């Protein structure tokens, strides 16, 4: 059975982007350090040669990519990165975008995009169907928060950068009023990052 997994880089104090995130700096002020681990080595990712990682980080990055059958993002992230020019860096994986309005002229590229306008439950359902036996990777704070609040998220796959950003876009600000119990399943030190995995206990 496939799972819905939040896979995201963050600061130690819980931010996934700095302030002033925009198309010219998608991770905001000082936010590049959050994803610096993806470019901290000499080993080329099997997924996309754009990523050059250390051996440990490459194994973690590529393993997650190989187990991913669909990705789910919010419209704000999609807009900030310009729809990845129509081709997401993780090639040949369908992307589902949760939005209130379908864009009129999305960029054309290699990635199949689906815009879901009838809620996060439908977005997750469609993404899981497309993923088949593989997992759905969530890469947006707002969508992750909605999934957590509705019991739709199964795991957290967090990549924690050694920085306290202090301000920006925080990951877990809107997850509902109930506490969420987790089970730690993996902790591994990479190059300028700590990789942490949790199961969400339901």
MARZATOR-337959 format. One record per atom (N, C-alpha, C): x, y, z; atom name. Coordinates in pm, whole numbers, padded with zeros to 5 digits, always signed. Example, Ala and Ser with C-alpha at 12.3 -4.5 7.8 and 13.67 -1.06 7.14 Angstrom:
((+01319; -00569; +00780); N),
((+01230; -00450; +00780); CA),
((+01320; -00330; +00780); C),
((+01285; -00225; +00708); N),
((+01367; -00106; +00714); CA),
((+01290; +00003; +00787); C),
//
This chain:
((+00085; -00120; +00000); N),
((+00000; +00000; +00000); CA),
((+00088; +00125; +00000); C),
((+00059; +00217; -00091); N),
((+00144; +00336; -00098); CA),
((+00113; +00432; +00017); C),
((+00210; +00522; +00042); N),
((+00200; +00614; +00154); CA),
((+00208; +00758; +00104); C),
((+00160; +00848; +00188); N),
((+00172; +00992; +00163); CA),
((+00279; +01044; +00259); C),
((+00387; +01097; +00204); N),
((+00505; +01131; +00283); CA),
((+00543; +01277; +00260); C),
((+00556; +01352; +00368); N),
((+00612; +01487; +00357); CA),
((+00762; +01475; +00346); C),
((+00818; +01524; +00236); N),
((+00964; +01520; +00214); CA),
((+01008; +01664; +00191); C),
((+01077; +01721; +00290); N),
((+01106; +01865; +00282); CA),
((+01229; +01900; +00365); C),
((+01301; +02002; +00321); N),
((+01415; +02056; +00396); CA),
((+01368; +02170; +00483); C),
((+01429; +02182; +00601); N),
((+01383; +02283; +00695); CA),
((+01498; +02327; +00786); C),
((+01479; +02440; +00852); N),
((+01575; +02486; +00952); CA),
((+01546; +02417; +01084); C),
((+01639; +02426; +01177); N),
((+01619; +02363; +01307); CA),
((+01501; +02425; +01381); C),
((+01472; +02552; +01356); N),
((+01357; +02616; +01422); CA),
((+01231; +02609; +01339); C),
((+01229; +02523; +01237); N),
((+01103; +02487; +01173); CA),
((+01060; +02565; +01052); C),
((+01153; +02638; +00987); N),
((+01116; +02714; +00869); CA),
((+01158; +02642; +00741); C),
((+01070; +02645; +00640); N),
((+01102; +02581; +00512); CA),
((+01138; +02684; +00405); C),
((+01132; +02812; +00441); N),
((+01178; +02922; +00355); CA),
((+01197; +03044; +00442); C),
((+01284; +03134; +00398); N),
((+01302; +03259; +00469); CA),
((+01196; +03359; +00426); C),
((+01211; +03483; +00473); N),
((+01120; +03588; +00433); CA),
((+01147; +03629; +00288); C),
((+01049; +03695; +00228); N),
((+01063; +03750; +00093); CA),
((+01086; +03643; -00013); C),
((+01023; +03528; +00002); N),
((+01035; +03427; -00104); CA),
((+00961; +03475; -00227); C),
((+01022; +03460; -00343); N),
((+00967; +03509; -00468); CA),
((+01035; +03435; -00582); C),
((+00991; +03452; -00707); N),
((+01050; +03376; -00817); CA),
((+01201; +03392; -00834); C),
((+01256; +03508; -00793); N),
((+01400; +03527; -00807); CA),
((+01478; +03462; -00694); C),
((+01415; +03438; -00580); N),
((+01476; +03363; -00470); CA),
((+01367; +03278; -00404); C),
((+01339; +03162; -00461); N),
((+01227; +03079; -00415); CA),
((+01232; +03039; -00269); C),
((+01352; +03033; -00211); N),
((+01364; +02994; -00070); CA),
((+01374; +03115; +00022); C),
((+01357; +03235; -00032); N),
((+01356; +03354; +00050); CA),
((+01494; +03397; +00098); C),
((+01495; +03500; +00181); N),
((+01620; +03552; +00235); CA),
((+01692; +03446; +00318); C),
((+01815; +03418; +00285); N),
((+01901; +03322; +00356); CA),
((+01846; +03180; +00353); C),
((+01749; +03154; +00265); N),
((+01688; +03022; +00264); CA),
((+01765; +02918; +00185); C),
((+01863; +02960; +00105); N),
((+01936; +02863; +00023); CA),
((+02007; +02757; +00107); C),
((+02043; +02792; +00229); N),
((+02114; +02696; +00315); CA),
((+02027; +02574; +00344); C),
((+01896; +02588; +00333); N),
((+01807; +02476; +00365); CA),
((+01825; +02360; +00267); C),
((+01857; +02392; +00143); N),
((+01875; +02287; +00042); CA),
((+02019; +02275; -00005); C),
((+02111; +02335; +00069); N),
((+02252; +02330; +00029); CA),
((+02305; +02188; +00028); C),
((+02247; +02099; +00108); N),
((+02294; +01960; +00113); CA),
((+02278; +01888; -00020); C),
((+02187; +01936; -00103); N),
((+02167; +01873; -00234); CA),
((+02278; +01908; -00333); C),
((+02367; +01999; -00293); N),
((+02476; +02044; -00381); CA),
((+02609; +02046; -00306); C),
((+02621; +01958; -00206); N),
((+02736; +01964; -00115); CA),
((+02840; +01856; -00141); C),
((+02830; +01787; -00254); N),
((+02925; +01680; -00282); CA),
((+02959; +01672; -00429); C),
((+03024; +01562; -00465); N),
((+03069; +01543; -00603); CA),
((+02996; +01430; -00674); C),
((+02908; +01358; -00602); N),
((+02838; +01246; -00664); CA),
((+02708; +01295; -00729); C),
((+02691; +01260; -00854); N),
((+02577; +01307; -00932); CA),
((+02456; +01218; -00905); C),
((+02343; +01281; -00878); N),
((+02221; +01206; -00853); CA),
((+02181; +01124; -00975); C),
((+02131; +01004; -00950); N),
((+02080; +00921; -01059); CA),
((+01949; +00976; -01114); C),
((+01886; +01063; -01039); N),
((+01757; +01119; -01079); CA),
((+01774; +01236; -01174); C),
((+01871; +01324; -01144); N),
((+01894; +01443; -01226); CA),
((+02035; +01491; -01198); C),
((+02113; +01511; -01302); N),
((+02253; +01552; -01287); CA),
((+02268; +01691; -01226); C),
((+02157; +01764; -01215); N),
((+02158; +01895; -01151); CA),
((+02201; +01886; -01005); C),
((+02170; +01773; -00942); N),
((+02199; +01755; -00799); CA),
((+02333; +01684; -00783); C),
((+02422; +01743; -00703); N),
((+02553; +01684; -00674); CA),
((+02568; +01676; -00523); C),
((+02574; +01554; -00473); N),
((+02564; +01532; -00330); CA),
((+02680; +01448; -00277); C),
((+02692; +01444; -00145); N),
((+02783; +01349; -00083); CA),
((+02726; +01209; -00100); C),
((+02806; +01108; -00073); N),
((+02762; +00970; -00092); CA),
((+02639; +00938; -00007); C),
((+02644; +00977; +00121); N),
((+02531; +00950; +00210); CA),
((+02405; +01021; +00164); C),
((+02421; +01149; +00131); N),
((+02305; +01227; +00089); CA),
((+02249; +01179; -00044); C),
((+02336; +01138; -00134); N),
((+02292; +01086; -00263); CA),
((+02205; +00961; -00244); C),
((+02248; +00871; -00158); N),
((+02171; +00749; -00135); CA),
((+02032; +00781; -00081); C),
((+02026; +00876; +00012); N),
((+01897; +00914; +00070); CA),
((+01809; +00982; -00034); C),
((+01867; +01075; -00108); N),
((+01793; +01150; -00209); CA),
((+01741; +01058; -00318); C),
((+01828; +00974; -00373); N),
((+01789; +00888; -00484); CA),
((+01691; +00779; -00441); C),
((+01710; +00725; -00320); N),
((+01618; +00622; -00272); CA),
((+01477; +00677; -00259); C),
((+01465; +00798; -00205); N),
((+01333; +00860; -00192); CA),
((+01271; +00886; -00328); C),
((+01353; +00933; -00422); N),
((+01302; +00961; -00557); CA),
((+01255; +00834; -00626); C),
((+01329; +00725; -00609); N),
((+01292; +00599; -00673); CA),
((+01164; +00540; -00616); C),
((+01132; +00575; -00492); N),
((+01012; +00524; -00427); CA),
((+00891; +00616; -00446); C),
((+00911; +00727; -00518); N),
((+00805; +00825; -00538); CA),
((+00735; +00803; -00671); C),
((+00603; +00792; -00665); N),
((+00524; +00772; -00787); CA),
((+00442; +00893; -00827); C),
((+00430; +00991; -00737); N),
((+00358; +01114; -00766); CA),
((+00398; +01217; -00661); C),
((+00385; +01345; -00697); N),
((+00417; +01453; -00605); CA),
((+00299; +01547; -00592); C),
((+00288; +01609; -00475); N),
((+00175; +01697; -00446); CA),
((+00226; +01828; -00388); C),
((+00187; +01939; -00452); N),
((+00230; +02072; -00411); CA),
((+00109; +02165; -00404); C),
((+00131; +02281; -00342); N),
((+00030; +02386; -00342); CA),
((+00056; +02484; -00454); C),
((-00046; +02564; -00485); N),
((-00036; +02658; -00597); CA),
((+00067; +02767; -00571); C),
((+00081; +02808; -00445); N),
((+00178; +02914; -00415); CA),
((+00320; +02870; -00450); C),
((+00356; +02749; -00411); N),
((+00488; +02696; -00446); CA),
((+00502; +02685; -00597); C),
((+00399; +02635; -00661); N),
((+00401; +02622; -00808); CA),
((+00427; +02756; -00874); C),
((+00360; +02860; -00826); N),
((+00377; +02993; -00885); CA),
((+00517; +03049; -00859); C),
((+00568; +03031; -00738); N),
((+00698; +03087; -00704); CA),
((+00809; +03029; -00791); C),
((+00799; +02901; -00822); N),
((+00904; +02838; -00906); CA),
((+00868; +02840; -01053); C),
((+00763; +02913; -01089); N),
((+00725; +02923; -01229); CA),
((+00685; +02791; -01291); C),
((+00622; +02707; -01209); N),
((+00581; +02575; -01259); CA),
((+00697; +02491; -01305); C),
((+00815; +02519; -01251); N),
((+00938; +02448; -01289); CA),
((+00960; +02451; -01441); C),
((+00905; +02554; -01505); N),
((+00918; +02563; -01651); CA),
((+00851; +02449; -01724); C),
((+00762; +02378; -01654); N),
((+00693; +02264; -01713); CA),
((+00762; +02130; -01690); C),
((+00883; +02134; -01632); N),
((+00959; +02010; -01610); CA),
((+01018; +02011; -01470); C),
((+00956; +01935; -01381); N),
((+01008; +01924; -01244); CA),
((+01143; +01853; -01245); C),
((+01235; +01892; -01154); N),
((+01367; +01826; -01151); CA),
((+01363; +01675; -01132); C),
((+01261; +01623; -01063); N),
((+01245; +01477; -01054); CA),
((+01167; +01434; -01178); C),
((+01238; +01383; -01273); N),
((+01183; +01361; -01406); CA),
((+01084; +01244; -01410); C),
((+00987; +01258; -01497); N),
((+00891; +01151; -01529); CA),
((+00800; +01114; -01413); C),
((+00786; +01204; -01315); N),
((+00695; +01179; -01203); CA),
((+00580; +01279; -01212); C),
((+00454; +01234; -01217); N),
((+00342; +01327; -01227); CA),
((+00331; +01417; -01104); C),
((+00294; +01542; -01127); N),
((+00281; +01640; -01020); CA),
((+00135; +01686; -01011); C),
((+00081; +01684; -00890); N),
((-00054; +01732; -00863); CA),
((-00044; +01862; -00785); C),
((-00118; +01962; -00828); N),
((-00113; +02094; -00766); CA),
((-00251; +02126; -00710); C),
((-00256; +02148; -00579); N),
((-00380; +02183; -00512); CA),
((-00402; +02334; -00528); C),
((-00514; +02373; -00586); N),
((-00536; +02514; -00618); CA),
((-00684; +02547; -00618); C),
((-00716; +02676; -00607); N),
((-00854; +02720; -00623); CA),
((-00888; +02746; -00769); C),
((-00785; +02778; -00847); N),
((-00808; +02812; -00987); CA),
((-00700; +02748; -01075); C),
((-00741; +02682; -01180); N),
((-00647; +02623; -01275); CA),
((-00583; +02733; -01359); C),
((-00450; +02735; -01370); N),
((-00386; +02839; -01452); CA),
((-00427; +02828; -01598); C),
((-00441; +02943; -01663); N),
((-00488; +02944; -01801); CA),
((-00381; +02898; -01900); C),
((-00255; +02929; -01873); N),
((-00151; +02898; -01970); CA),
((-00026; +02844; -01899); C),
((-00035; +02723; -01841); N),
((+00081; +02667; -01770); CA),
((+00193; +02635; -01867); C),
((+00318; +02645; -01822); N),
((+00431; +02614; -01911); CA),
((+00430; +02468; -01953); C),
((+00469; +02442; -02076); N),
((+00473; +02306; -02129); CA),
((+00612; +02247; -02107); C),
((+00613; +02121; -02069); N),
((+00739; +02053; -02046); CA),
((+00720; +01904; -02036); C),
((+00815; +01837; -01972); N),
((+00815; +01692; -01966); CA),
((+00728; +01635; -01855); C),
((+00696; +01718; -01754); N),
((+00621; +01668; -01639); CA),
((+00471; +01677; -01663); C),
((+00397; +01569; -01639); N),
((+00251; +01577; -01646); CA),
((+00196; +01643; -01519); C),
((+00129; +01757; -01535); N),
((+00070; +01830; -01423); CA),
((-00081; +01812; -01421); C),
((-00135; +01796; -01301); N),
((-00279; +01792; -01281); CA),
((-00314; +01895; -01174); C),
((-00410; +01983; -01204); N),
((-00451; +02087; -01110); CA),
((-00583; +02044; -01047); C),
((-00582; +02032; -00915); N),
((-00697; +01980; -00842); CA),
((-00763; +02095; -00767); C),
((-00890; +02121; -00797); N),
((-00960; +02236; -00740); CA),
((-01066; +02200; -00637); C),
((-01084; +02070; -00608); N),
((-01192; +02031; -00518); CA),
((-01141; +01972; -00386); C),
((-01031; +02026; -00336); N),
((-00989; +01993; -00200); CA),
((-00875; +01895; -00188); C),
((-00814; +01895; -00069); N),
((-00694; +01815; -00048); CA),
((-00724; +01665; -00050); C),
((-00844; +01625; -00006); N),
((-00876; +01483; -00009); CA),
((-00875; +01430; -00152); C),
((-00933; +01506; -00244); N),
((-00932; +01465; -00384); CA),
((-00791; +01467; -00441); C),
((-00713; +01567; -00403); N),
((-00575; +01574; -00453); CA),
((-00495; +01452; -00409); C),
((-00510; +01413; -00282); N),
((-00439; +01296; -00231); CA),
((-00489; +01170; -00301); C),
((-00620; +01159; -00318); N),
((-00676; +01041; -00384); CA),
((-00622; +01026; -00525); C),
((-00624; +01133; -00601); N),
((-00576; +01127; -00739); CA),
((-00426; +01098; -00745); C),
((-00350; +01159; -00655); N),
((-00206; +01137; -00654); CA),
((-00174; +00992; -00618); C),
((-00246; +00934; -00522); N),
((-00222; +00796; -00485); CA),
((-00256; +00701; -00598); C),
((-00363; +00730; -00670); N),
((-00398; +00646; -00786); CA),
((-00289; +00651; -00892); C),
((-00236; +00771; -00917); N),
((-00131; +00785; -01017); CA),
((-00001; +00720; -00973); C),
((+00025; +00720; -00842); N),
((+00150; +00665; -00790); CA),
((+00155; +00514; -00797); C),
((+00041; +00449; -00804); N),
((+00039; +00303; -00810); CA),
((+00090; +00243; -00680); C),
((+00194; +00161; -00689); N),
((+00250; +00098; -00569); CA),
((+00354; +00186; -00501); C),
((+00390; +00297; -00563); N),
((+00489; +00387; -00504); CA),
((+00420; +00492; -00416); C),
((+00502; +00579; -00356); N),
((+00451; +00675; -00259); CA),
((+00418; +00810; -00323); C),
((+00340; +00888; -00250); N),
((+00312; +01026; -00286); CA),
((+00398; +01116; -00200); C),
((+00476; +01203; -00263); N),
((+00563; +01295; -00191); CA),
((+00499; +01432; -00185); C),
((+00481; +01483; -00064); N),
((+00427; +01618; -00044); CA),
((+00545; +01713; -00022); C),
((+00545; +01825; -00096); N),
((+00659; +01916; -00087); CA),
((+00623; +02059; -00054); C),
((+00506; +02081; +00005); N),
((+00457; +02215; +00034); CA),
((+00404; +02220; +00177); C),
((+00437; +02326; +00251); N),
((+00394; +02337; +00389); CA),
((+00242; +02339; +00402); C),
((+00173; +02419; +00321); N),
((+00028; +02433; +00335); CA),
((-00044; +02301; +00309); C),
((+00000; +02228; +00207); N),
((-00063; +02100; +00175); CA),
((-00032; +01999; +00286); C),
((+00092; +01999; +00334); N),
((+00128; +01908; +00442); CA),
((+00044; +01934; +00566); C),
((+00023; +02060; +00599); N),
((-00058; +02094; +00717); CA),
((-00201; +02047; +00700); C),
((-00257; +02064; +00581); N),
((-00394; +02017; +00556); CA),
((-00402; +01866; +00567); C),
((-00300; +01797; +00516); N),
((-00299; +01651; +00523); CA),
((-00287; +01602; +00667); C),
((-00202; +01669; +00746); N),
((-00186; +01630; +00886); CA),
((-00317; +01650; +00961); C),
((-00381; +01766; +00941); N),
((-00504; +01797; +01013); CA),
((-00616; +01699; +00981); C),
((-00611; +01639; +00861); N),
((-00716; +01547; +00818); CA),
((-00675; +01400; +00827); C),
((-00559; +01373; +00883); N),
((-00514; +01236; +00899); CA),
((-00474; +01168; +00770); C),
((-00432; +01247; +00670); N),
((-00397; +01192; +00539); CA),
((-00249; +01166; +00522); C),
((-00166; +01217; +00613); N),
((-00021; +01202; +00599); CA),
((+00028; +01083; +00681); C),
((+00116; +01003; +00622); N),
((+00165; +00881; +00687); CA),
((+00303; +00896; +00750); C),
((+00390; +00973; +00684); N),
((+00528; +00982; +00732); CA),
((+00583; +01124; +00712); C),
((+00685; +01156; +00793); N),
((+00762; +01278; +00777); CA),
((+00904; +01239; +00739); C),
((+00954; +01296; +00631); N),
((+01091; +01274; +00587); CA),
((+01156; +01411; +00583); C),
((+01223; +01448; +00693); N),
((+01271; +01585; +00712); CA),
((+01423; +01591; +00699); C),
((+01469; +01698; +00635); N),
((+01612; +01721; +00616); CA),
((+01645; +01853; +00685); C),
((+01707; +01843; +00802); N),
((+01722; +01958; +00891); CA),
((+01858; +02022; +00872); C),
((+01857; +02147; +00827); N),
((+01980; +02222; +00804); CA),
((+02029; +02284; +00934); C),
((+02160; +02302; +00949); N),
((+02216; +02356; +01073); CA),
((+02205; +02509; +01078); C),
((+02082; +02557; +01091); N),
((+02060; +02702; +01094); CA),
((+01931; +02731; +01170); C),
((+01929; +02843; +01239); N),
((+01809; +02897; +01300); CA),
((+01771; +03021; +01219); C),
((+01671; +03010; +01133); N),
((+01636; +03122; +01046); CA),
((+01567; +03235; +01122); C),
((+01491; +03202; +01223); N),
((+01427; +03304; +01304); CA),
((+01296; +03355; +01249); C),
((+01282; +03361; +01118); N),
((+01158; +03407; +01058); CA),
((+01148; +03354; +00916); C),
((+01026; +03357; +00863); N),
((+01002; +03304; +00730); CA),
((+00872; +03226; +00727); C),
((+00870; +03120; +00649); N),
((+00752; +03034; +00638); CA),
((+00775; +02911; +00725); C),
((+00695; +02897; +00827); N),
((+00711; +02787; +00922); CA),
((+00629; +02667; +00876); C),
((+00680; +02549; +00903); N),
((+00619; +02428; +00851); CA),
((+00493; +02385; +00925); C),
((+00493; +02391; +01057); N),
((+00384; +02328; +01133); CA),
((+00298; +02429; +01208); C),
((+00264; +02541; +01146); N),
((+00184; +02642; +01214); CA),
((+00035; +02612; +01215); C),
((-00014; +02533; +01118); N),
((-00159; +02515; +01104); CA),
((-00192; +02367; +01085); C),
((-00181; +02292; +01193); N),
((-00203; +02147; +01184); CA),
((-00322; +02102; +01268); C),
((-00402; +02196; +01315); N),
((-00515; +02161; +01400); CA),
((-00478; +02170; +01547); C),
((-00574; +02138; +01633); N),
((-00555; +02156; +01777); CA),
((-00514; +02028; +01849); C),
((-00523; +01915; +01782); N),
((-00487; +01788; +01845); CA),
((-00337; +01762; +01833); C),
((-00279; +01706; +01938); N),
((-00138; +01669; +01931); CA),
((-00120; +01553; +01834); C),
((-00006; +01549; +01768); N),
((+00025; +01445; +01670); CA),
((+00141; +01361; +01724); C),
((+00115; +01235; +01746); N),
((+00220; +01147; +01799); CA),
((+00301; +01087; +01685); C),
((+00432; +01082; +01706); N),
((+00523; +01034; +01603); CA),
((+00608; +00920; +01657); C),
((+00659; +00840; +01563); N),
((+00756; +00735; +01597); CA),
((+00879; +00755; +01511); C),
((+00993; +00777; +01575); N),
((+01117; +00796; +01501); CA),
((+01161; +00664; +01439); C),
((+01190; +00666; +01308); N),
((+01231; +00544; +01238); CA),
((+01372; +00552; +01181); C),
((+01426; +00675; +01169); N),
((+01560; +00686; +01112); CA),
((+01619; +00823; +01142); C),
((+01747; +00824; +01180); N),
((+01823; +00948; +01195); CA),
((+01960; +00924; +01133); C),
((+01999; +01011; +01040); N),
((+02127; +00994; +00973); CA),
((+02189; +01130; +00946); C),
((+02319; +01141; +00974); N),
((+02389; +01267; +00950); CA),
((+02446; +01268; +00809); C),
((+02417; +01376; +00736); N),
((+02473; +01396; +00604); CA),
((+02574; +01508; +00605); C),
((+02594; +01570; +00491); N),
((+02686; +01683; +00481); CA),
((+02607; +01812; +00497); C),
((+02620; +01873; +00614); N),
((+02545; +01993; +00642); CA),
((+02396; +01971; +00657); C),
((+02357; +01853; +00703); N),
((+02215; +01820; +00718); CA),
((+02200; +01698; +00807); C),
((+02089; +01692; +00879); N),
((+02050; +01573; +00952); CA),
((+01920; +01523; +00891); C),
((+01919; +01398; +00848); N),
((+01800; +01337; +00788); CA),
((+01723; +01263; +00898); C),
((+01596; +01298; +00914); N),
((+01514; +01240; +01019); CA),
((+01383; +01189; +00958); C),
((+01346; +01068; +00992); N),
((+01220; +01010; +00942); CA),
((+01132; +00972; +01061); C),
((+01002; +01001; +01047); N),
((+00903; +00967; +01148); CA),
((+00782; +00902; +01083); C),
((+00726; +00803; +01150); N),
((+00592; +00757; +01119); CA),
((+00493; +00842; +01198); C),
((+00380; +00875; +01137); N),
((+00274; +00943; +01209); CA),
((+00181; +00837; +01266); C),
((+00167; +00835; +01397); N),
((+00084; +00734; +01462); CA),
((-00061; +00777; +01458); C),
((-00146; +00688; +01412); N),
((-00288; +00722; +01396); CA),
((-00375; +00635; +01486); C),
//
